Amino acid sequence: MIDRAFWRDQRVLLTGHTGFKGTWLSLWLEQLGAQVFGLSLPPQTDPSMFSMLTPLGGQVSRLGDIRDPAFVAAVVQEARPTVAIHMAAQPLVRRSFREPIETYGTNVMGTAHLLDALRGADDVKAILVVTTDKVYRNGNGGGSFTEDAPLGGHDPYAASKVATEFVVQSYASSYFALKGVPVATARAGNVIGGGDWAEDRLIPDLWRAVQAGEPLRLRNPQSTRPWQHVLEPLSGYLAYIERLAGGAGVPSALNFGPLPGDALTVADVADAMIAAIRSPHGWTAAQSDTPQPVESQYLALDPALAKASIGWQPRMSPAEALQWTAEWYRAVSQGANARALSIEQLCRYEALAA
C-alpha cells in the first residue's frame, strides 16, 4: 500500500516528532529511507518512546516551541522540505480545560506559524495537517461522522482543532492553491499502541495502574470511541501524502478510523487489555466529589471516503489492535528492546497492508 520508492530520499518536515504518534511515524519514515527534519518540544513524558528509539537514522531533530514563529521559520529554511506533515499539538482534552490559552496557542497559532513559514518553501509538494475526530459537532446522537458533517467543538481542545481546520482552509486557498501545492487535513480516531505514556489516556493509565498494583479507575466506562492501532492512521497519512503529491484529485479532508460497528466502549477496551496482560486488579468506576469536564459519550468516524479516494482501509480488528498493544508493553517491561520490537510490529503491519 505504501510506495517505498516515493518516500526514498524525500525531505520530510515532521512536527511533533517526539510524541507517541510522531515517534512511530519517524521510525516508519526511517525504514522507508526518508530524510526527516523533526520540529517539536522535548518529550513530555518519562519514559518516552522517542527516548527509547533515538537516535533515528536519517533524522535531524530540532527541539523548540511551535508557538515561536522565528524558530519555526528557521527549521523550515533548514529542512527545505519536499513534504510537510504537521502533528505537533496540545492533544489532551482534560488538559485543555486546565490550560485553554496554551491549547489555542499551540494548536491554532502553531499551525498558522508553520503554514506561513511553508509559504516560502519552494520545494514542498504536499502538506498534511493532522487534526482529530473531535472536530465534528457532536450531539451524541449515534452514527458515524462523514467528512461533510458540520464542524464544532464545545471543549477547548476540540474548538482549537476546529479553528485549525479553518486556518488550513484559509492558507490553502489564499496561498498554496496559487502555487499548485495541495494542503489537506487528516481526522483520526483514538489511537492505541505500544510506547504511549501520556496523562489521561486509557492505555497508559491502565499500564500505570498495573505497575502500581492497583485497579484502573475509569471516568467514563460506557463512552464509545473509534479505537485503532497507531499504525492504522499513520499508514493513511503516508498514502494520503503520496496521492496529494502525485497531483491526483483527492479530497481536502479524510477520516481515518475503524470500520463502522468496530467502535468500542472504554470498558470494552479496559477489559480486553486487562485480560491480555493478565492483570488481577481489574478496573473500577472513578468517583469524584468535584465537577468533571463534560466529554462526549459516543464518537465514531466513517472512513469510506478514504477507501474510495486513496484506497485506504483499516487492516486490524479492535481485538488485534489491543493484542499488539498489550504485546508491546508486556515485552518491553520484561526487557525486550523497544526499537527491535517496534520494527518487528511495523514489518508485520506492512505485511497485513500489502
C-alpha positions as CSV (number, residue, x, y, z in Angstrom):
1,M,0.0,0.0,0.0
2,I,2.9,2.4,0.8
3,D,5.1,3.3,-2.2
4,R,8.6,2.9,-0.8
5,A,10.1,4.5,-4.0
6,F,8.1,7.7,-3.3
7,W,9.5,8.1,0.2
8,R,13.1,7.2,-0.5
9,D,15.1,10.5,-0.2
10,Q,12.1,12.7,0.5
11,R,12.9,15.6,2.8
12,V,10.0,15.3,5.3
13,L,9.3,18.1,7.8
14,L,7.6,16.3,10.7
15,T,6.3,18.4,13.5
16,G,5.5,16.6,16.8
17,H,8.2,14.0,16.1
18,T,8.9,13.4,19.8
19,G,5.3,12.4,20.6
20,F,3.7,9.0,20.6
21,K,2.4,9.1,17.0
22,G,5.3,11.2,15.9
23,T,7.9,8.7,17.1
24,W,6.1,5.8,15.4
25,L,5.9,7.8,12.1
26,S,9.6,8.8,12.4
27,L,10.6,5.1,12.7
28,W,8.4,4.3,9.7
29,L,9.9,7.1,7.6
30,E,13.4,5.9,8.7
31,Q,12.6,2.4,7.4
32,L,11.3,4.0,4.1
33,G,14.6,5.8,3.5
34,A,13.3,9.4,4.0
35,Q,15.2,12.3,5.5
36,V,13.2,13.6,8.4
37,F,13.5,17.0,10.0
38,G,11.7,16.9,13.3
39,L,10.3,20.0,14.9
40,S,8.9,19.6,18.4
41,L,9.1,20.2,22.1
42,P,11.2,17.7,24.1
43,P,9.4,14.5,25.1
44,Q,6.6,15.4,27.5
45,T,6.7,12.1,29.4
46,D,9.3,9.9,31.2
47,P,9.6,7.3,29.9
48,S,9.0,8.2,26.3
49,M,9.1,6.2,23.2
50,F,11.2,8.8,21.5
51,S,13.9,8.4,24.1
52,M,13.8,4.7,23.7
53,L,14.2,4.7,19.9
54,T,16.7,7.6,19.3
55,P,18.9,8.1,17.6
56,L,16.8,7.5,14.5
57,G,18.7,7.2,11.2
58,G,18.1,10.0,8.7
59,Q,16.5,12.3,11.3
60,V,17.5,15.8,12.2
61,S,15.8,16.7,15.5
62,R,15.2,20.4,16.3
63,L,13.6,21.0,19.8
64,G,11.6,24.1,20.4
65,D,8.2,25.6,20.6
66,I,5.9,25.8,17.5
67,R,4.4,29.0,19.1
68,D,7.7,30.7,18.3
69,P,7.5,31.8,14.6
70,A,11.2,32.6,14.3
71,F,12.1,29.1,15.4
72,V,9.6,27.5,13.0
73,A,10.8,29.6,10.1
74,A,14.4,28.7,10.8
75,V,13.6,24.9,10.8
76,V,11.6,25.2,7.6
77,Q,14.5,27.1,6.0
78,E,17.0,24.4,7.1
79,A,14.9,21.5,6.1
80,R,13.9,22.7,2.6
81,P,11.1,20.1,2.8
82,T,9.5,18.3,-0.1
83,V,6.7,17.1,2.2
84,A,5.4,18.5,5.4
85,I,3.4,16.6,8.0
86,H,2.1,18.6,10.9
87,M,1.3,16.6,14.0
88,A,2.6,19.0,16.8
89,A,-0.3,19.8,19.2
90,Q,-1.5,20.0,22.7
91,P,-3.5,16.8,22.3
92,L,-5.2,16.2,25.7
93,V,-8.8,17.1,26.2
94,R,-8.7,17.3,30.0
95,R,-5.5,19.4,29.9
96,S,-7.2,21.8,27.5
97,F,-9.7,22.6,30.2
98,R,-6.9,23.5,32.6
99,E,-4.8,25.3,30.0
100,P,-7.0,26.7,27.3
101,I,-4.7,29.5,26.2
102,E,-1.7,27.2,25.8
103,T,-4.0,24.8,23.8
104,Y,-5.2,27.5,21.4
105,G,-1.8,29.0,21.1
106,T,-0.2,25.6,20.2
107,N,-2.9,24.2,18.0
108,V,-4.2,27.2,16.2
109,M,-1.3,29.7,16.1
110,G,1.3,27.0,15.9
111,T,-0.4,25.7,12.7
112,A,-0.5,29.3,11.3
113,H,3.2,29.8,12.1
114,L,4.1,26.6,10.2
115,L,1.9,27.3,7.2
116,D,3.2,30.8,7.0
117,A,6.8,29.6,7.0
118,L,6.0,27.0,4.4
119,R,4.7,29.7,2.0
120,G,8.4,30.4,1.3
121,A,9.4,26.7,0.8
122,D,10.0,26.3,-2.9
123,D,10.4,22.6,-2.9
124,V,7.3,21.5,-1.0
125,K,5.0,19.3,-2.9
126,A,2.3,18.5,-0.4
127,I,1.3,19.5,3.2
128,L,-0.8,17.3,5.5
129,V,-2.2,18.7,8.8
130,V,-3.4,16.2,11.3
131,T,-6.4,17.3,13.4
132,T,-8.8,14.9,15.2
133,D,-12.1,13.0,15.1
134,K,-13.4,15.6,17.7
135,V,-13.7,18.4,15.1
136,Y,-17.3,17.3,14.3
137,R,-20.3,18.9,16.1
138,N,-21.3,16.0,18.3
139,G,-24.8,15.8,19.8
140,N,-24.2,12.2,21.0
141,G,-26.9,11.1,18.6
142,G,-25.1,8.0,17.4
143,G,-24.0,7.3,13.8
144,S,-20.6,7.8,12.2
145,F,-19.4,11.2,11.1
146,T,-18.5,11.7,7.4
147,E,-16.2,14.4,6.2
148,D,-19.1,16.8,5.2
149,A,-20.6,16.7,8.7
150,P,-20.8,20.1,10.4
151,L,-17.7,21.1,12.4
152,G,-17.9,22.3,16.0
153,G,-16.4,21.7,19.4
154,H,-17.5,22.6,22.9
155,D,-14.3,22.0,24.8
156,P,-11.1,24.0,24.3
157,Y,-9.3,21.1,22.6
158,A,-12.0,20.3,20.1
159,A,-12.6,24.0,19.4
160,S,-8.9,24.6,18.8
161,K,-8.8,21.8,16.3
162,V,-11.9,23.2,14.5
163,A,-10.2,26.5,14.3
164,T,-7.1,24.7,12.9
165,E,-9.3,23.3,10.1
166,F,-10.3,26.8,9.1
167,V,-6.7,28.1,9.3
168,V,-5.7,25.3,7.0
169,Q,-8.5,26.1,4.6
170,S,-7.6,29.8,4.6
171,Y,-3.9,29.2,3.8
172,A,-4.7,26.6,1.2
173,S,-7.0,28.8,-0.8
174,S,-5.2,32.1,-0.2
175,Y,-1.6,31.0,-0.8
176,F,-0.9,27.4,-1.7
177,A,-3.5,26.9,-4.4
178,L,-1.7,29.7,-6.3
179,K,1.5,27.6,-6.2
180,G,-0.2,24.3,-7.0
181,V,0.7,22.9,-3.6
182,P,-2.1,20.6,-2.1
183,V,-2.9,21.1,1.6
184,A,-5.2,18.7,3.4
185,T,-6.3,17.7,6.9
186,A,-6.5,14.2,8.3
187,R,-9.0,13.3,11.1
188,A,-8.2,10.2,13.0
189,G,-9.8,8.4,15.9
190,N,-8.4,7.4,19.3
191,V,-5.1,5.6,18.7
192,I,-3.5,2.9,20.9
193,G,-0.3,1.0,20.6
194,G,3.0,0.5,22.5
195,G,5.0,3.4,23.7
196,D,2.3,5.9,24.9
197,W,2.8,7.3,28.4
198,A,0.6,10.4,28.1
199,E,-1.6,11.5,31.0
200,D,-5.3,10.9,31.0
201,R,-5.2,8.3,28.2
202,L,-6.7,4.9,28.7
203,I,-3.8,2.5,27.9
204,P,-1.1,4.5,29.7
205,D,-3.4,4.9,32.7
206,L,-4.0,1.2,32.7
207,W,-0.4,0.3,32.5
208,R,0.5,2.7,35.3
209,A,-2.2,1.1,37.4
210,V,-0.9,-2.4,36.7
211,Q,2.7,-1.3,37.6
212,A,1.3,0.2,40.9
213,G,-0.7,-3.0,41.7
214,E,-3.9,-1.1,41.7
215,P,-7.2,-1.3,39.8
216,L,-7.7,1.1,36.9
217,R,-10.1,4.0,37.7
218,L,-12.3,4.7,34.7
219,R,-14.0,8.1,34.4
220,N,-16.5,7.2,31.6
221,P,-16.7,3.4,31.2
222,Q,-19.6,3.4,28.8
223,S,-18.2,6.1,26.5
224,T,-17.6,4.8,22.9
225,R,-14.7,5.8,20.8
226,P,-13.2,4.8,17.4
227,W,-10.1,3.0,18.8
228,Q,-7.5,1.9,16.3
229,H,-3.8,0.9,16.4
230,V,-1.4,3.8,15.8
231,L,-0.1,2.2,12.6
232,E,-3.6,2.4,11.0
233,P,-3.9,6.2,10.7
234,L,-0.2,6.6,10.1
235,S,-0.5,4.3,7.0
236,G,-3.3,6.5,5.9
237,Y,-1.3,9.7,6.3
238,L,1.5,8.3,4.2
239,A,-0.9,7.1,1.4
240,Y,-2.7,10.4,1.5
241,I,0.5,12.4,1.1
242,E,1.6,10.2,-1.9
243,R,-1.7,10.9,-3.7
244,L,-1.6,14.6,-2.9
245,A,2.0,15.0,-4.1
246,G,1.1,13.0,-7.2
247,G,-1.4,15.6,-8.3
248,A,-4.4,13.3,-8.0
249,G,-7.8,14.9,-7.4
250,V,-8.3,13.8,-3.8
251,P,-10.5,15.3,-1.1
252,S,-9.0,18.1,1.1
253,A,-10.0,16.2,4.3
254,L,-10.3,12.5,5.1
255,N,-11.3,10.4,8.1
256,F,-9.1,7.6,9.3
257,G,-10.8,5.2,11.8
258,P,-12.1,1.7,12.3
259,L,-14.9,0.2,10.3
260,P,-18.5,1.1,11.3
261,G,-19.5,-1.2,14.1
262,D,-16.0,-1.6,15.4
263,A,-16.1,1.2,17.9
264,L,-15.7,0.0,21.5
265,T,-16.6,1.4,24.9
266,V,-13.9,2.4,27.3
267,A,-14.9,-0.6,29.5
268,D,-14.6,-3.0,26.5
269,V,-11.0,-1.8,25.8
270,A,-10.1,-2.0,29.5
271,D,-11.5,-5.5,29.8
272,A,-9.6,-6.7,26.8
273,M,-6.3,-5.2,27.8
274,I,-6.6,-6.4,31.4
275,A,-7.2,-9.9,30.1
276,A,-4.3,-9.6,27.6
277,I,-1.8,-8.6,30.2
278,R,-3.3,-10.9,32.8
279,S,-3.7,-8.2,35.5
280,P,-5.5,-9.4,38.6
281,H,-6.6,-5.9,39.6
282,G,-9.3,-5.1,37.1
283,W,-11.0,-1.7,37.0
284,T,-13.4,0.4,38.9
285,A,-15.6,3.4,38.1
286,A,-13.9,6.6,39.3
287,Q,-15.7,8.6,41.9
288,S,-15.2,12.4,42.3
289,D,-16.6,15.0,44.6
290,T,-15.7,17.8,42.2
291,P,-17.4,18.5,38.8
292,Q,-15.6,16.9,35.9
293,P,-15.3,18.2,32.4
294,V,-18.1,17.0,30.1
295,E,-16.9,14.6,27.5
296,S,-18.9,13.1,24.5
297,Q,-20.5,9.8,25.2
298,Y,-20.4,8.5,21.6
299,L,-18.0,9.2,18.8
300,A,-17.4,7.2,15.6
301,L,-15.9,8.0,12.2
302,D,-17.0,6.8,8.7
303,P,-13.7,6.1,6.8
304,A,-15.5,5.2,3.5
305,L,-14.2,8.2,1.6
306,A,-10.6,7.3,2.4
307,K,-11.2,3.9,0.8
308,A,-12.9,5.3,-2.2
309,S,-10.3,8.1,-2.8
310,I,-6.9,6.8,-1.8
311,G,-7.6,3.0,-1.3
312,W,-7.0,3.1,2.5
313,Q,-8.9,0.9,4.9
314,P,-8.2,-0.4,8.4
315,R,-6.3,-3.7,8.4
316,M,-6.6,-4.7,12.0
317,S,-9.6,-5.6,14.1
318,P,-10.0,-4.0,17.5
319,A,-9.0,-7.3,19.1
320,E,-5.8,-7.4,17.1
321,A,-5.0,-3.8,17.9
322,L,-5.4,-4.5,21.6
323,Q,-3.3,-7.7,21.3
324,W,-0.4,-5.9,19.6
325,T,-0.6,-3.1,22.2
326,A,-0.5,-5.5,25.2
327,E,2.3,-7.4,23.5
328,W,4.5,-4.3,23.2
329,Y,4.1,-3.2,26.8
330,R,4.5,-6.7,28.2
331,A,7.6,-7.4,26.2
332,V,9.3,-4.1,26.9
333,S,8.5,-4.5,30.6
334,Q,10.3,-7.8,30.5
335,G,13.4,-6.4,28.9
336,A,12.7,-6.6,25.2
337,N,14.4,-3.9,23.0
338,A,11.8,-1.3,22.2
339,R,13.3,-0.4,18.8
340,A,13.6,-4.0,17.6
341,L,10.1,-4.8,18.8
342,S,8.6,-1.7,17.2
343,I,10.3,-2.5,13.8
344,E,9.0,-6.1,14.1
345,Q,5.4,-4.8,14.6
346,L,5.9,-2.3,11.8
347,C,7.0,-5.0,9.4
348,R,4.1,-7.2,10.5
349,Y,1.7,-4.4,9.8
350,E,3.2,-3.8,6.3
351,A,2.6,-7.4,5.5
352,L,-1.1,-7.0,6.5
353,A,-1.5,-3.9,4.4
354,A,0.3,-5.3,1.3
